[in-house]
C-alpha cells in the first residue's frame, strides 16, 4: 500500500499554485464539460490497459476528472492514486471521489511523488508535461516508476496539424496565454504556445522511445495528442 505522506512541491513557484487554485472552479467546469473531453478521458483510461485489482497513479490529477474513469477500470479491489500540487484543486478531487475508499488523493510534486508502491500497473498524465521544466526527464522517471510491462499514457494539448488548423490554433494560443501565469503580459520573448508545443513533442517522443506504443492518436480538432505505451 502506498505511503501517502504529503510533501511540499517544488516544480512551480507559489504564485502558480495561487493562480491555479484561484481558477480551480473554472478548470473543473472545463475539465468535465468541454465537448469531446469526457470521451478523451474515457479513451485515456482505456489506453492504460487496466484490469480489476490493478494499481494506477495519475500525475497532475487536477480536480479529479479522470479518477472515476480509472476507478471503473480497476474496480473496488484496485487502487487509484491521484497526485497534484494545488490545494484548492485537490479539494475538488477529494469531493468527487469521496464515495470510493480505494481512491487516494495526495498533494505532492508530480516529478517527485512520495510513493512507496511495489507494483504500479499504469501511470496516466493528462495536460501536465507542458507545465514541467524537464518534461522528458519526468517521462523517464515515470517509466522507471512503473517498470517493465506496465503502461504509461500521456494526453496533452498542442497546436493542431489538421487542414483547418489556423483558426483552431488561434483559439488555442489565446487559451494558452490566458492560462499561463502571469496573464497580464502582452508580449513574450518566446511565444507560450510554441514553448508548450516543444515540451509536448519532446515528452511524447520520449515515451515512444521508452515503450512499445499501443496508442498514438489525436483528438478534439487535432489539438489533443494521446500516446500510450507498454514499457519494455
Phi, psi and omega per residue, in radians:
X1 nan 2.618 -3.030
X2 -1.240 2.559 2.931
X3 -1.481 1.885 -2.977
X4 -1.730 0.528 3.103
X5 -1.181 2.390 -3.138
X6 -1.297 2.746 -3.123
X7 -2.593 2.355 -3.127
X8 -1.132 2.264 -3.137
X9 -1.313 2.657 3.109
X10 -2.208 -0.035 -2.981
X11 -1.326 -0.326 3.128
X12 -2.429 2.641 3.108
X13 -1.204 2.866 -3.110
X14 -1.019 -0.609 -3.140
X15 -1.048 -0.611 3.106
X16 -1.195 -0.695 3.078
X17 -1.047 -0.757 3.120
X18 -1.110 -0.715 -3.136
X19 -1.067 -0.932 -3.094
X20 -1.208 -0.557 3.067
X21 -1.139 -0.694 -3.119
X22 -1.133 -0.609 -3.099
X23 -1.747 0.353 -3.086
X24 -1.013 -0.719 -3.124
X25 -1.107 -0.768 3.126
X26 -1.144 -0.758 3.117
X27 -1.066 -0.621 3.135
X28 -1.097 -0.769 3.118
X29 -1.113 -0.793 3.135
X30 -1.082 -0.729 -3.090
X31 -1.133 -0.491 -3.064
X32 -1.814 -0.538 -2.916
X33 -1.879 -0.232 -3.129
X34 -1.083 2.247 3.140
X35 -0.959 2.318 3.126
X36 1.584 -0.387 -3.072
X37 -1.272 -0.753 3.074
X38 -0.980 -0.716 3.103
X39 -1.132 -0.655 3.088
X40 -1.100 -0.735 -3.134
X41 -1.130 -0.680 3.054
X42 -1.100 -0.708 3.138
X43 -1.149 -0.718 3.124
X44 -1.095 -0.725 3.108
X45 -1.123 -0.701 3.123
X46 -1.127 -0.648 -3.125
X47 -1.158 -0.315 3.080
X48 -1.236 -0.235 3.091
X49 0.955 0.816 -3.099
X50 -1.449 2.664 3.048
X51 -2.137 2.755 3.065
X52 -0.947 2.312 -3.128
X53 1.642 -0.126 -3.133
X54 -1.265 2.907 3.040
X55 -2.009 2.243 -3.139
X56 -2.273 2.446 3.106
X57 -2.026 2.318 3.006
X58 -1.914 2.113 3.085
X59 -1.540 2.218 -3.093
X60 1.222 0.959 -3.030
X61 -1.262 -0.239 3.107
X62 1.037 -2.353 -3.116
X63 -1.426 0.113 3.004
X64 1.583 0.300 -3.050
X65 -1.066 -0.535 3.141
X66 -1.463 -0.385 -2.959
X67 -1.048 -0.742 3.092
X68 -1.079 -0.629 3.117
X69 -1.157 -0.682 3.108
X70 -1.185 -0.709 3.138
X71 -1.124 -0.648 3.074
X72 -1.045 -0.600 -3.101
X73 -1.307 -0.695 -3.076
X74 -1.572 -0.266 3.118
X75 1.276 -3.135 -3.101
X76 -1.179 -0.330 -3.122
X77 -1.605 -0.116 3.117
X78 -1.594 -3.050 -3.124
X79 -2.352 2.324 3.078
X80 -2.125 2.239 3.119
X81 -2.142 2.124 3.087
X82 -1.893 2.321 -3.088
X83 -2.155 2.304 3.031
X84 -2.679 2.879 -3.027
X85 -1.892 0.024 -3.061
X86 -1.963 2.064 -3.046
X87 -0.995 -0.968 -3.114
X88 -1.042 -0.597 3.089
X89 -1.137 -0.765 -3.117
X90 -1.160 -0.550 3.099
X91 -1.046 -0.678 3.085
X92 -1.169 -0.669 3.095
X93 -1.120 -0.709 3.113
X94 -1.114 -0.730 3.113
X95 -1.097 -0.700 -3.104
X96 -1.131 -0.605 -3.023
X97 -1.895 0.273 -3.062
X98 -1.043 -0.498 -3.094
X99 -1.335 -0.197 -3.090
X100 -1.813 2.148 3.127
X101 -1.496 -0.055 3.130
X102 -1.957 0.281 3.039
X103 -1.976 2.090 -3.077
X104 -2.014 2.303 -3.140
X105 -2.002 2.217 -2.999
X106 -2.200 2.333 3.028
X107 -1.530 2.010 -3.081
X108 -2.934 3.006 3.111
X109 -1.434 2.163 -3.118
X110 -1.127 -0.351 3.124
X111 -1.515 -0.272 3.098
X112 -2.459 1.154 -3.065
X113 -1.173 2.411 -3.127
X114 -1.453 1.157 -3.048
X115 -1.992 2.504 3.003
X116 -2.304 1.317 -3.075
X117 -2.072 2.160 -3.071
X118 -1.231 -0.721 -3.051
X119 -2.256 1.806 3.010
X120 -1.808 2.107 -3.065
X121 -1.465 -0.504 -3.132
X122 -2.750 2.696 3.089
X123 -2.341 2.312 -3.130
X124 -2.098 2.409 3.036
X125 -2.442 1.996 -3.138
X126 -2.020 2.250 3.089
X127 0.977 0.741 -3.051
X128 -2.082 -0.803 -2.921
X129 -1.092 -0.441 3.108
X130 -1.168 -0.275 3.125
X131 -1.565 -0.156 -3.005
X132 -1.672 2.553 3.105
X133 -1.214 -0.596 -3.095
X134 -2.260 1.355 -3.066
X135 -1.112 -0.637 3.134
X136 -1.194 -0.648 3.071
X137 -1.109 -0.675 3.099
X138 -1.113 -0.742 3.120
X139 -1.087 -0.730 3.084
X140 -1.035 -0.794 -3.140
X141 -1.102 -0.712 -3.133
X142 -1.172 -0.687 3.101
X143 -1.120 -0.720 3.108
X144 -1.118 -0.640 -3.140
X145 -1.124 -0.684 -3.109
X146 -1.393 -0.837 3.092
X147 1.508 3.092 -3.054
X148 -0.994 2.468 3.093
X149 1.285 -0.087 3.012
X150 -1.436 3.084 -3.087
X151 -2.179 2.438 3.022
X152 -2.157 2.313 -3.095
X153 -2.233 2.284 3.071
X154 -2.071 2.424 2.983
X155 -2.387 2.177 -3.057
X156 -2.564 2.682 3.125
X157 -1.647 2.355 3.095
X158 -2.607 3.044 -3.121
X159 -1.095 2.494 -3.134
X160 -1.348 2.571 3.049
X161 -1.883 0.133 -3.117
X162 -1.233 2.900 -3.098
X163 -1.105 -0.463 -3.131
X164 -1.677 0.383 -2.978
X165 -1.107 -0.659 -3.001
X166 -0.898 -0.908 3.124
X167 -1.195 -0.599 3.107
X168 -1.109 -0.769 -3.114
X169 -1.215 -0.530 3.078
X170 -1.124 -0.758 3.084
X171 -1.155 -0.726 -3.141
X172 -1.060 -0.760 -3.139
X173 -1.068 -0.736 3.133
X174 -1.081 -0.710 3.131
X175 -1.142 -0.734 3.141
X176 -1.078 -0.792 -3.132
X177 -1.087 -0.765 -3.109
X178 -1.204 -0.432 -3.098
X179 -1.762 0.180 3.134
X180 -1.979 1.905 -3.141
X181 -1.239 2.504 -0.140
X182 -1.364 2.593 -3.079
X183 -1.589 0.026 -3.084
X184 -1.558 -0.107 -3.137
X185 -1.279 2.397 3.106
X186 -1.733 -0.435 3.128
X187 -2.308 2.554 3.139
X188 -2.245 2.510 3.046
X189 -1.116 -0.690 3.052
X190 -2.196 2.172 -3.063
X191 -1.050 2.310 -3.091
X192 -1.000 -0.672 -3.113
X193 -1.195 -0.569 3.101
X194 -1.267 -0.695 3.069
X195 -1.087 -0.727 3.128
X196 -1.094 -0.785 3.110
X197 -0.981 -0.793 -3.095
X198 -1.098 -0.734 3.140
X199 -1.145 -0.739 -3.099
X200 -1.228 -0.716 3.071
X201 -1.006 -0.777 -3.109
X202 -1.146 -0.756 -3.105
X203 -1.144 -0.801 -3.120
X204 -1.204 -0.621 3.076
X205 -1.096 -0.733 3.137
X206 -1.132 -0.689 3.114
X207 -1.109 -0.695 3.095
X208 -1.122 -0.606 3.106
X209 -1.202 -0.580 -3.061
X210 -1.541 -0.122 -2.963
X211 -2.510 2.946 2.932
X212 -1.609 1.920 -3.020
X213 -1.112 2.288 3.032
X214 -1.948 -0.158 3.084
X215 -2.699 2.319 3.071
X216 -2.617 1.615 -2.880
X217 -2.356 2.870 2.949
X218 -2.154 2.605 -3.107
X219 -2.466 2.958 3.024
X220 0.916 1.218 3.122
X221 1.055 0.473 3.121
X222 1.369 0.086 -3.088
X223 -1.428 -0.591 -3.071
X224 -1.745 2.231 3.102
X225 -1.870 2.283 3.127
X226 -2.121 2.143 3.071
X227 -2.225 2.208 3.082
X228 -2.217 2.405 -3.097
X229 -2.438 2.549 2.971
X230 -1.612 2.170 -3.053
X231 -1.272 2.528 -3.076
X232 -1.836 nan nan
